[in-house]
Amino acid sequence: EKLVVNVGVDGELYQGYTRFREILQSVTGLLAPECMATLLPSVDRTGGGAAVATAVALRLAAHRREVDQLLAPLRLSRTDLERVQALMRREMELGLGRESNAKSSVRMLPTYVCSTPDGTERGEFLALDLGGTNFRVLVVRV
């Protein structure tokens, strides 16, 4: 889920310039927040790891922009979400209405459950399951 990159930097730079390390980590965090960069002193003293880390960070940032651009049309504003909510509520109310049920895009059956169990129930109970395909009838002993 999180890319971990070890960056080799010149040993003198690593040891002597704490501020450089902070800046490099900050830049990596801005370019690729899903990437965790760890700075290590370079054994060969070339510091080439910084170039690799920058390339990876740039590639991840470009990928993030592509994903955001691809998903942008699917994001709904609060107003749009509220409109969808109101439309669904209206269709459910139509679906529950005796006269309006046939006109609704969401046909529903009213529930006749008046309360929820409290644990003191005893005896035999009839359960009806009206699914989309099957109609099940059960006798449940509690």
Disulfide bonds with the S-S distance in Angstrom:
none
